[in-house]
Amino acid sequence: MKLYTFDPAPNPKRVTLFLKYKDIEIDTTQIDMGSGEQLGDDYKRINPLGTLPALVLDDGTVLTEVIGICSYLESQFPDKPLMGSTALEQAQVLSWDHKLFNTVMMAVAEALRNHSPAFANRALPGPLDVPQISELVQRGKLRLEHAWPSIEADLEGRNWLAGDSISLADIDFLVCCEFSGWVKCAPPESCKNIHAHIARVRQALSLD
Ligand SMILES: N[C@@H](CCC(=O)N[C@@H](CS)C(=O)NCC(=O)O)C(=O)O
């Protein structure tokens, strides 16, 4: 299999950290989003959506969504599970993953992509021409303001978002928190549980 990725971007980073925790090395090619390589014909022949990451399996199947990529990798490399060990944990990891993607990742993307000149007419990922809507910048930031206290409360008395050990949900939350810094809306210092969680996840991933 082969992973197409771009290290600095948030969705690719979710997979990179997943692989790092599991000590897995797979064949990897960097696609330079800085120069728009993800929208070039060569990459679109691999993933017509023009998004990263993408995992190409040995039979040619292409997985384009992080959640699908990580589910597949978990099945191939089950040691150090990151997708939950029981049916309930698996459901909780998926629920958190879906919630974080919709409430935090998309909120940051909304604030970033509707503001930055780098995303002019590219307000959504991929090859479509999508104009920016300036009102969505504030709305994205407002969504983050609502998200942090809610997750802060969820983390009260808990080390991990789902179950009793680190999971993809925790990795995703770390990536979301770092991504929120790109729009200067990182969790405030008053969110003690979130900041302790960030430190815990970074330590588990040997990032410090
Ligand atoms: N649905 C995808 C989202 C992937 C995504 O949006 N990736 C961004 C990078 S973080 C991208 O490829 N953007 C392409 C672009 O901006 O043209 C997933 O969950 O994996």
The ligand as an SDF file (V2000), in Angstrom:
LIG
                    3D

 20 19  0  0  0  0  0  0  0  0999 V2000
  -12.6600   14.0620    3.9170 N   0  0  0  0  0  0  0  0  0  0  0  0
  -11.2920   14.1150    4.0870 C   0  0  0  0  0  0  0  0  0  0  0  0
  -10.8570   15.5360    4.2850 C   0  0  0  0  0  0  0  0  0  0  0  0
   -9.5080   15.7100    3.7690 C   0  0  0  0  0  0  0  0  0  0  0  0
   -9.1600   17.1770    3.5870 C   0  0  0  0  0  0  0  0  0  0  0  0
  -10.0130   18.0780    3.5890 O   0  0  0  0  0  0  0  0  0  0  0  0
   -7.8700   17.4090    3.4270 N   0  0  0  0  0  0  0  0  0  0  0  0
   -7.3890   18.7230    3.1070 C   0  0  0  0  0  0  0  0  0  0  0  0
   -6.0460   18.9230    3.7900 C   0  0  0  0  0  0  0  0  0  0  0  0
   -6.2330   19.0690    5.5310 S   0  0  0  0  0  0  0  0  0  0  0  0
   -7.2030   18.8150    1.6200 C   0  0  0  0  0  0  0  0  0  0  0  0
   -6.9280   17.8190    0.9930 O   0  0  0  0  0  0  0  0  0  0  0  0
   -7.3480   19.9950    1.0180 N   0  0  0  0  0  0  0  0  0  0  0  0
   -7.1760   20.1040   -0.3890 C   0  0  0  0  0  0  0  0  0  0  0  0
   -7.3270   21.5070   -0.8750 C   0  0  0  0  0  0  0  0  0  0  0  0
   -7.3930   22.4160   -0.0420 O   0  0  0  0  0  0  0  0  0  0  0  0
   -7.3350   21.6820   -2.0900 O   0  0  0  0  0  0  0  0  0  0  0  0
  -10.8610   13.2370    5.2420 C   0  0  0  0  0  0  0  0  0  0  0  0
  -11.5440   13.1400    6.2530 O   0  0  0  0  0  0  0  0  0  0  0  0
   -9.8110   12.6220    5.1000 O   0  0  0  0  0  0  0  0  0  0  0  0
  1  2  1  0
  2  3  1  0
  2 18  1  0
  3  4  1  0
  4  5  1  0
  5  6  2  0
  5  7  1  0
  7  8  1  0
  8  9  1  0
  8 11  1  0
  9 10  1  0
 11 12  2  0
 11 13  1  0
 13 14  1  0
 14 15  1  0
 15 16  2  0
 15 17  1  0
 18 19  2  0
 18 20  1  0
M  END
$$$$
